[in-house]
């Protein structure tokens, strides 16, 4: 059958290509599998078959391509979380903490917020509203960034990695300087402990 021949550069069948395009619409693997035109007995079998498809390296690569998840895009997102500051989101003046208007948030702030929840408590004094801002884990983002860019001391192309960040517009010159200096300090400390080279 022509639909089963892998004649495209991604080596995917027509059905697999349709599945990818359906999946990026809403990230619902079961619905995407059905909408793509696969024959299924029920939703459970569709979900199981879709899970198998999502483990296919060619499908993963194509999904990354059509969703705009290139290596550079992924690094850019991680850098924004890693370099985020609480002051991107909150203002602290005269003992009061205030969440900035989201229209004022820079792109780094937008990437760094994991969730915002609002809860209300009723008491004799009235209603107390509490807003909780949860940010993505900055240390985890730094760890992922160091692994992705191979910034660990034994295989450090630090200057190369920092130049890549600059060239791709992922980091500002100031951010690149801070990253380079920070990794340099880590290197020096490890050398001092005899754990490098």
Number of C-alpha atoms within 10 A of each C-alpha: 4 8 11 11 11 13 12 10 6 12 14 20 16 18 16 24 18 17 26 26 19 19 22 15 10 10 12 13 22 20 17 23 28 18 16 18 13 15 11 13 7 10 13 11 14 20 19 13 16 22 14 10 18 17 10 11 10 15 19 13 14 19 19 17 12 12 14 12 15 13 11 15 14 14 20 20 18 25 23 21 25 22 18 21 15 12 11 18 22 16 12 10 8 5 6 7 10 12 14 13 9 10 7 11 14 11 12 20 21 18 19 26 18 11 10 10 9 9 10 11 9 9 8 5 6 9 11 10 10 11 12 11 15 12 19 16 13 18 12 13 20 17 14 16 20 17 11 15 18 15 21 16 19 11 9 16 14 20 16 12 19 22 16 16 21 17 12 14 12 20 20 13 15 10 16 19 14 14 19 17 13 11 18 16 12 13 18 14 13 14 13 10 9 9 12 12 7
